[in-house]
Each structure stands twice: as structure tokens, then as C-alpha cells.
Amino acid sequence: MFLKIHRSPGSGDVVAVCDRELINTTISHEKITVTITDAFYGSSPATEADVRAALKNAGNINLMGERSVNLALDMGLVERSNCIMIGKIPHVQIYRL
């Protein structure tokens, strides 16, 4: 997985995680096209422990891919019914207020 934390002083951080094989690809479904870039999701691989630690207290989370989404499911951060599919790729955004 790739992990990047976007620091936004005063408005909260955004934790972005995607599966390794999705980085720098474009996926589509019907009228939706998403380009998954290392600019947003990072360019350095992260361990599962790194991702879990980043997600644990994150207020804003963006996940792309089966492994990334399954990790959030396993942690109880989201339910499968809250995920969308872009083609065959699961995606979820989590906002904690």
C-alpha cells in the first residue's frame, strides 16, 4: 500500500491510502474516471502497521483499493455498504467530526 498524510493546519489532516498496484493508473466506470496519482497517495510503500497507525486517529480518510478498504473494514472504521465501486475497485472516504 501507499500512504500519504496531507497536513492542513487548522482544518485537519487527510490520510490517503491506496493499493500498490493502483498507483499512477486511471480507473473508470460509467461517467466516472479517476486518476490515482502518487502526488495524492504517495510514492513510498507503507506497511500495514504504518497504515493502521495513520488511520487510527485520522479525521479525514481517503482509501482506494481492496486491501486498503479491507484494512478499514477490519478496524471497524467503515462498513462495506458505505463503500462505492469504481469499476471493480472499492473506494471510500471517511470523515470524523
C-alpha positions as CSV (number, residue, x, y, z in Angstrom):
1,M,0.0,0.0,0.0
2,F,1.0,3.6,-0.4
3,L,0.3,6.2,2.3
4,K,0.5,10.0,2.3
5,I,-0.7,12.3,5.0
6,H,-1.7,15.7,3.7
7,R,-1.1,18.2,6.5
8,S,-3.6,21.1,6.7
9,P,-3.1,23.2,9.8
10,G,-6.4,24.4,11.2
11,S,-8.5,22.2,9.0
12,G,-7.3,18.7,9.8
13,D,-5.1,16.2,8.1
14,V,-6.1,14.0,5.2
15,V,-4.8,10.4,5.2
16,A,-4.7,8.9,1.7
17,V,-4.1,5.2,1.2
18,C,-4.2,3.1,-2.0
19,D,-3.2,-0.4,-3.0
20,R,0.3,-0.6,-4.6
21,E,-0.8,-1.8,-8.0
22,L,-3.2,1.1,-8.4
23,I,-0.7,3.9,-8.1
24,N,-0.4,6.1,-11.2
25,T,-3.3,4.3,-13.0
26,T,-6.7,5.5,-14.2
27,I,-9.9,3.7,-13.5
28,S,-13.4,4.3,-15.0
29,H,-17.0,3.3,-14.5
30,E,-19.8,4.7,-16.5
31,K,-19.3,8.5,-16.3
32,I,-16.7,8.4,-13.5
33,T,-13.0,8.5,-14.3
34,V,-10.4,8.7,-11.5
35,T,-6.6,9.0,-11.9
36,I,-4.8,7.6,-8.9
37,T,-1.6,9.5,-8.5
38,D,1.4,9.4,-6.3
39,A,1.0,13.1,-5.8
40,F,-2.1,12.3,-3.7
41,Y,-1.4,8.8,-2.4
42,G,2.3,9.0,-2.0
43,S,5.3,7.4,-3.7
44,S,6.7,5.3,-0.8
45,P,5.3,1.9,0.2
46,A,3.9,1.7,3.7
47,T,3.5,-1.4,5.9
48,E,0.1,-2.5,7.3
49,A,1.2,-1.3,10.7
50,D,2.1,2.2,9.3
51,V,-1.3,2.4,7.7
52,R,-3.2,1.2,10.8
53,A,-1.4,3.8,12.9
54,A,-2.2,6.6,10.5
55,L,-5.9,5.6,10.2
56,K,-6.4,5.1,14.0
57,N,-7.0,8.8,14.8
58,A,-7.4,10.3,11.4
59,G,-10.3,12.7,10.9
60,N,-10.4,12.6,7.1
61,I,-9.5,9.4,5.2
62,N,-9.4,8.5,1.5
63,L,-9.0,4.8,0.6
64,M,-8.7,3.2,-2.8
65,G,-8.4,-0.5,-3.5
66,E,-9.4,-3.8,-2.0
67,R,-6.5,-4.2,0.6
68,S,-6.8,-0.5,1.7
69,V,-10.6,-0.7,2.2
70,N,-10.4,-4.1,3.8
71,L,-8.0,-2.7,6.4
72,A,-10.5,0.0,7.4
73,L,-13.3,-2.6,7.5
74,D,-11.1,-4.8,9.8
75,M,-10.5,-1.8,12.0
76,G,-14.3,-1.0,12.2
77,L,-13.9,2.4,10.6
78,V,-16.4,1.8,7.9
79,E,-19.0,-0.8,6.7
80,R,-18.9,-2.4,3.3
81,S,-22.3,-0.7,2.5
82,N,-20.5,2.7,2.8
83,C,-18.0,1.9,0.0
84,I,-18.5,2.7,-3.6
85,M,-17.2,0.7,-6.5
86,I,-15.4,2.4,-9.4
87,G,-15.4,-0.4,-11.9
88,K,-14.1,-3.3,-9.8
89,I,-12.1,-1.1,-7.4
90,P,-13.6,-0.2,-4.0
91,H,-13.3,3.3,-2.7
92,V,-14.3,5.0,0.5
93,Q,-14.0,8.4,2.1
94,I,-14.3,8.7,5.9
95,Y,-15.0,11.9,7.8
96,R,-15.0,12.1,11.5
97,L,-16.5,15.1,13.1
